[in-house]
Amino acid sequence: MNIPPWPVSGDRELELLREVLASPQWGGFNPMVAKFERDFTAYQDARYGVSAMNGTVTLEMGLQALGIGPGDEVIVPAISFVSTATAVTRVGATPVFVDIEPSSYNIDPVRAALAVTSKTKAIFAVHFGGPMAQMDRLRELTDAFGLFLLEDAAHAHGTEWRGRRAGSLGTFGSFSFQNGKVMTAGEGGIVITNDEALSERIRSFANQGRRTDGASFFHHYTLGSNYRMTAFQAAVLIAQLERLPQQIELRNRNAQLLFSLLTDVEEIGFQKALPENNIHSYYLLVGHMLKGNRTEFVKKLNKLGVPNTPFYPHTLYQNPMYQRPDSCVVHDCPIAEDAITRSFWLPHRVLMGDEETTRNIASAIREACA
Ligand SMILES: Cc1ncc(COP(=O)(O)O)c(C=O)c1O
């Protein structure tokens, strides 16, 4: 099976990395970091961006800068990577877990509405696997209750909702550039926003409480920390961003071919993006068993040379840390609990081969279902 490896790099990464190495500034104050922030933020259709060392601290930076903390609740979908929930816990607020929708795997706005209390400050939309949550319905909900709509867009680089890119629709959008993401520097993250004052608070927090107007290096105005991205990360990410649009096109072409070759397969179904979600970047190819045994299926598919993962082993609230009393609020999540038993995902590199490889992957999926 000729599935390309991930990550990929080329001459452009080397050229930019050499430029950093030859400079006297390898850290976050190298202009390459500011350039990456400008390039990525503009690509995602937002106005301000603050980069950081990973996509976990970016979530914490955003929440902290919004003043969310002890006594506050933040509504989080039961299916996500743990950082969406721990960021809420780490700022001292309480995550409130609600169910997802069965076809998009994203937060169910009806369930979210039922979970709002007088303590609720925000709702997190996590665009799981790439397809976006119901942003219009979530916006109506957050506007009606005076809440922040936040985007954990760690899976959604280049994904679009009615022509606007992920992360630019909420109060802030947070991205990860961890090793498996569709663009990567091994680690990395950014928060984007259209709110200038919020972006300044985020930058000050990530830069040891300094002011953003160039005031003295040794004057610290608020309690911050050092979350800065290095120039090496930025150099690699500038090159990765330049390649992203063609990669998204390739993954979409191959995904459409794959689906067309599997229309008659009754054993499995795939995650569905909503019609408003006009571009899906395919961070993950998420599927679920309609018939048959998932453990057998994923084992067979791996053996046939198609990498895959049998989904998260549990919902977020089933993690040991959220079993502690008063650590969270949990609403009924039958869809999420079903998803963890029946679902699986294939990494995006599965969609980055040539046509013949995609045809071979479709044959392997058929064989694994049999
Ligand atoms: C949905 C989601 N949010 C946040 C993160 C955290 O990003 P990082 O690994 O860069 O800290 C991830 C990471 O993989 C993720 O999948």
Ligand as a Chemical Component Dictionary entry (heavy atoms), coordinates in Angstrom:
data_LIG
# 
_chem_comp.id                   LIG 
_chem_comp.type                 NON-POLYMER 
_chem_comp.pdbx_formal_charge   0 
_chem_comp.three_letter_code    LIG 
# 
loop_
_chem_comp_atom.comp_id 
_chem_comp_atom.atom_id 
_chem_comp_atom.alt_atom_id 
_chem_comp_atom.type_symbol 
_chem_comp_atom.charge 
_chem_comp_atom.model_Cartn_x 
_chem_comp_atom.model_Cartn_y 
_chem_comp_atom.model_Cartn_z 
_chem_comp_atom.pdbx_ordinal 
LIG C1 C1 C 0 -9.258 18.924 19.570 1  
LIG C2 C2 C 0 -7.880 19.199 20.093 2  
LIG N1 N1 N 0 -7.706 20.263 20.899 3  
LIG C3 C3 C 0 -6.497 20.577 21.407 4  
LIG C4 C4 C 0 -5.382 19.804 21.121 5  
LIG C5 C5 C 0 -4.085 20.129 21.780 6  
LIG O1 O1 O 0 -3.080 20.445 20.918 7  
LIG P1 P1 P 0 -1.544 20.181 21.261 8  
LIG O2 O2 O 0 -1.275 18.725 21.090 9  
LIG O3 O3 O 0 -0.852 21.032 20.234 10 
LIG O4 O4 O 0 -1.288 20.653 22.628 11 
LIG C6 C6 C 0 -5.519 18.706 20.284 12 
LIG C7 C7 C 0 -4.323 17.906 19.977 13 
LIG O5 O5 O 0 -3.972 17.076 19.435 14 
LIG C8 C8 C 0 -6.784 18.374 19.763 15 
LIG O6 O6 O 0 -6.958 17.311 18.980 16 
# 
loop_
_chem_comp_bond.comp_id 
_chem_comp_bond.atom_id_1 
_chem_comp_bond.atom_id_2 
_chem_comp_bond.value_order 
_chem_comp_bond.pdbx_ordinal 
LIG C1 C2 SING 1  
LIG C2 N1 SING 2  
LIG C2 C8 DOUB 3  
LIG N1 C3 DOUB 4  
LIG C3 C4 SING 5  
LIG C4 C5 SING 6  
LIG C4 C6 DOUB 7  
LIG C5 O1 SING 8  
LIG O1 P1 SING 9  
LIG P1 O2 DOUB 10 
LIG P1 O3 SING 11 
LIG P1 O4 SING 12 
LIG C6 C7 SING 13 
LIG C6 C8 SING 14 
LIG C7 O5 DOUB 15 
LIG C8 O6 SING 16 
# 
